[in-house]
Amino acid sequence: MRKSIPIILFIGLILLFSGCGQKGTISLPNMNELRLDRSLTTVKNLKTINSMTEIAIEWTPVTNKNVAGYRIFRSENNKAYKLIKVIPDRFSAHYTDTHLKPNSIYIYKVSLFTKDGRVSLTNTTKPVSTKGRIEPPVIVEAISNLPNRIKILWRAHPDPTVKAYIIEKREVGKREYKRIAILRNRLSVEYIDKAVIPQKEYEYRIRAKTFEGVVSSPSEVVRAHAKALPATISRINATTNMPKQIQITWIDPNPVDRIDHYNIYSSAFKDGLYTFLASVKDKKYIDKINKDGVIRYYQVTAVDFDNLESPKGVVVAKGKTMGYGDGPIINSAVIRHNAVILTWTPPKENIKSYTIIKKYWDGWRLKKIKIVDFKSDGNPVRFIDKKIKPNTKYTYYVIGVNSLGIPTEPSSAITIEVKELQ
């Protein structure tokens, strides 16, 4: 609010009044009942000093003992005059009108009033204009293609009344700007915006703010974007025929001199959670799983020298370790000469040996016996089990093992009962 008061509507206000080095009390007249006295001297030598939001008025004080003070009126841009201040001190010679509008025209009238309720003719100042708003800052550059940031540079404002800069930003295509920062130093001429999305276009403008709180119009608008992420890995291949491991290879569409390394992620499920597996420089990686028949899904990203990573989840590759091919097919299980004769047809793949699983109840316990590394070139294959007991049921199933030591799926089980031995 302005340093002014409305017309005083009080009678007999008692104020301390100082003058001629003495103190005393005086009674001011009612401001609404002042009488014009043309014979009174007027206030002389009115002068003004202007700034952007303030105008100071000076005059030669009238020290006649009957003078009680001064009244000040103001007209803004040729509108009607309004009383803005009553100064109850004849020795006063200065008043500053504050919180004015920049680039506006003001005229002031000053009159004196006496203790006995008389008022002089007013004296009028020449029209005085507040200074115009400060010029907006001059942006030098908005720097694009920085990793996860945009840098804005401007010239230091030449007006020493500037105390801060207001940075405003909007996405290209949006209507409204948002204030994102205030830099409280006239010589601060750089701002780095890290709240950006790679390769998304943004527009920036800057305003200057003075110590009086006056804000300039916005600067010219500049546009910039942050560095783009590396391109997505376009093709990923994963093997399905390697024992206890999966090899992943990929094709990278990015320039060779841009990429620093690759990140590999894996999951047991295509739509599951992918966890970080490894970082490599080459376009291939071997995932050593040490299990047979394991399925894995893979994603690969490219990472540049600024540690920007390409999007993941766009391309997924499915790999599998070798194993769990079709198992043998059991043809029969018969008892001959106090032995169980088991025959089966070999699986299609090349089998080096067989593992035979035998189960039976021994009293209250279920026993499981594994016969490993059984070899035969016959077709069908025949296995003779002489370690049998009467009144016992035996269940058999067979697993093939290839030359790499990888097992097949187990065969279907077959059960035979030995009633008595001869």
BELMOSUL-V905981 format. One record per helix or strand. SS is the DSSP state (a for helix, b for strand). FROM is the first residue (numbers start at 1). TO is the last residue. If there is no record, write none. Layout:
SS:FROM:TO
SS:FROM:TO
//
This chain:
b:14:19
b:22:27
a:31:33
b:35:36
b:44:50
b:55:60
b:67:76
b:82:87
b:94:97
b:105:114
b:118:119
b:123:124
b:128:129
b:139:146
b:149:154
b:162:171
b:178:183
b:190:193
b:198:198
b:201:210
b:215:215
b:222:226
b:235:238
b:242:242
b:245:251
b:259:267
b:275:280
b:284:288
b:295:304
b:309:309
b:317:321
b:329:335
b:340:345
b:351:362
b:365:374
b:381:385
b:392:402
b:407:407
b:414:418
//
